[in-house]
Amino acid sequence: MTSSGTTISVLLADGHSLFREAARRALSAQSGLAVVAEAGDGIAALNAARKKRPNVAILDAQLPRSTDLWASIRRGKVFYSSRIIVLDSREDDRRLMRAMYSGAMGYLAKTCPLSELIDAIQSVQRGCTVVPHNMLGGLISRLLQRDSAHSHAMLDVVSRLPKRERELLAVLARKSHRQAKGAHW
C-alpha cells in the first residue's frame, strides 16, 4: 500500500512473455501493487494504457513495435496520467536519455533486484525520478552537452530526483566543471 493506503495499478509491457509473467507474479504478491494489464509490444501497450489508465507503466526499452509508443509518450498523447519506468537489458546512457526525454520518470536495468523495482514504482508514484546512482555522471555529462531546449526538459527530470541524488549530481557537476577548467579535485 502507498502511504495514503491506496493500491498502485501497474501496466507491464515487455516482449518476453516469461519475463512479464515472472514480473507480474512478483509484483502482484506485494501489498499495495496490482498489475492491471500486460502487453507484449508497443501497440498492445498503447491500447492497454488507454483502456486501464494505470498509475505506473513499466516499459521495456526494446519493446517490439514501439515506434508509435515512444512518439505518443513524447507528445503526451498516451500515458498522460501514468508514471513511466523504462526497464533495459543493460544500463545504457543513450537509452537513459531517450527514456527521460520521452517523459519517463524511472530507468532501471533488468538486472536490478525486485526490491529496487518496487521502490522505483513507489517513488515514481510519489513524483520522484529514479535513475541508477552509477548513471548520474553520464546523465549530467549529457545534460551539459545538449542544447538549451533539451536542457530545460532534462532539468525538469533532475528537479524530480530525490534530494540525495540531486546532491550527488551537484558534486559531479562541480567536479566536471573543475576538470573542464583544468583544476584538480
Buried (B, 14 or more C-beta within 10 A) or exposed (E): EBEEEEBBBBBBBBBBEEBBEEBBEBBEEBEBBEBBBBBBBBBBBBEBBEEBBBBBBBBBBBBBBBEBBBEBBEEEEBBEEBBBBBBBEEBBEEBBBBBBBBBBBBBBBBEBEEEBBBBBBBBBBEEBBBBBEEBBBBBBBBBEEBEEEBBEBBEEBBEBBEEEBBEBBEEBBEBBEEEEEEEEE
